[in-house]
Amino acid sequence: MKTIVLASNNKHKIKEFKEILKDYNILSLNDIGYTEEIEETGETFEENSLIKAQTIHKFLKDKNPDYIVIADDSGLCVDSLNGEPGVYSARYAGEHGNNEANRAKLLDKLKGKDRTAYFNCTIVVYYPDETHKVFTGKTYGTITEKEIGKTDFGYDCLFLSKDLNKTFGEATEEEKNKVSHRGRAIEAMMKEL
């Protein structure tokens, strides 16, 4: 079984990747002993994914050069806000991972504006020989005026999926995985792997 190192410790993300990539041994950053914070200084999802993949590749180089590294960056892009929150989705309100504050800021900025939006996920697959490939997935919808469904993950309870006709917060994991931006990027990646 081939091993893939996922450049993440995000439990939701790891679970999603493991569910979809059943034929691979998926390791997280914790599993490989990487404890530092990777600074995402890129201005695009692709730049941030590449920064993460290269950082982990360098960390692993002496330990196990045969591992493929997968890194992704994703976020919510709202058309009327010029793509905000975009690469700043997790820290939109300032503090990283404060979902409640991020959603409150988004709802406030959207008052009286068009609510068309999409989630974007860009995955970089970084090979031991330092070549890489990029895969992107998007899923479209609108931002609701209030939270609907589970509020434990990002903007899910505000994103009314065009495909599902309900918010990601109301959807089951299985429903969401079928149409999610990450699911679509992984699907494109699977054809490559």
N, C-alpha and C positions, 0 to 999 in steps of 0.2 A: 504494500500500500504506500503510495507516494505521500510525502509529508509537505504540507503547506503551512507557512507561518503567516498568520493574520496579524498585521501591524495594528493591533487594537486590544484593549481590555474591556471594551464596551460589551456587557453581558448580552444585550439585545442583539447586537451585531454578530457576536460569536455564535449565538444560538441560531440565528437566521442562516449564516454561512454553513454551519454544521448540518442543518436540516436539508439544505439544498445540495451540498457537496458530500454526500454520504460515502462515496468511494475513496475519500481522502482522509488522512489523519490531519486534523486541524489543530494547530498549536496557537495559543494566544501569547501576548508579550509576557504575561506572568509565567507561562509554561517554559519560556526560554530564558527567564531570569532578567528580562529587560525592565528596569524600574524607573528610568528617567522619563521626563515629559518631552515629547517631540514637539518642537515649536513649529506650528503651521503658519509660515510667513508668506505663503503664496497668495496671489490675488485671484486664482481660479481653482476650481475643484481639482483639475488635473495637476496643477503645480503642487498643491498640498499633498495629493496622493503620492506623487513622485518623491517628494521630500521624505515622507514616512517610509516608503519602500526602500529608498537608498540608505536611509539611516539604519534600518534593521538589517539590510544586506551587509553593510559594513560591520555591524555588531556581530553578525553570524559568520563572517568570512573565515575566521580562523577556527571556529568551532565545527561548523558543518556546511561546507560550500554547496551541498546538493539540494538544499531546501529552496523551494520557490517561495518568494515573499509576495503576499497580496496586501495591498493597501487601498483603502477607499476614502473618499471624502464626499460627503453628501449634504444636502441642505434644501431648504424651501426657498423658492424664488417667486416673488409676487410681481406681476407685470407692471401694475400701476406704481410700484415703489422702486422702479428701475432694477428689479432683480433682488431687492432686499428680502429677507436677511442674507440669503446667499451663503457665501463661505463663512459668514459670522453667525449662522443659525444657532449654534450651541451657546454662543456668548452675546447674543443680540442685545440683551439688556445690561450687559457689562460682565456679570459673574458667569463663568463657564458652567453650563449644566443647570442653570436655574430656569427650568421649563416654565414655571408659573409666571415669572417676571418676563420671560421672552414672549409668551403668548399675550400677556397684558399689553406689552409695548406694541406688538403687531396689531392687535385689535384697535388700540388707540390710534395708530398711524393710518389705519384703513378707514376711519370714519369718513363717510361720504365719497369713498373712492371705489373704483372697480376692484373686484375681489378675485379675479382670475389668477390662478397660480399653478405651479408645478413643482414636484420634488425632482431633484437631479441627483444621480449617483454616478461618480466616475471612479472606476477601478483601474489600478495599475497592477499588472502581473509582471514581477521583476524576476528574471531568470538568473541562475548562478553565473552565467557568462556576461552579466550586466546588460543584456538586451532587455527591452520591456515592450509590452503592448498595453494599449489603453482601450477601455470599454465603457460606454456610457449608457445609462438607462434613465428614462423619464416617465413620470406618471402625472396626468393632468387632472385638475379639479378647480374648486373655488374655496375660498375661506369663509367659513360660517360666521355668524355674528356673535355666537356664544359657543362655549365648549359643549360637545355632545359625545358621550361615551367615556371610555377610560382615559384618565388624564395623566397616566404614569410615564408616557413616553413622548417627548418632544412636542410637535405640533399636530399629532395624530387626531386629537379630539376637535381640531379646527379645520381639518382638511377633508372636504367633501369630495370623494373620489368620483370622477366621471364614469369609471368602469363599474364601480360597485353601487353607486347611487346611495351611499351612506358614508359617514366619516370613517377614517382609519381607526378611530377610537371605538367605533361600534363593530368593526369587522373582526372576524376570528383571525388568528395567526395565519391559517391556511389561506383564507380569502385575501388577506393583505399580501402575502408572499407571491401569490399568482399575478398580481398587478402592480406591485411596488416597484419603485425606481431601482432599488437594490436587486430585487428579483429579476428585473429585466436586464440590468447590467451583468448580473451573474449568468443569466441565460446566454447572453452574447459571449461571455467569457468561457462558458462550458464548451461551446463549439470549438474554441481554440484549444482548451485543455484536452 
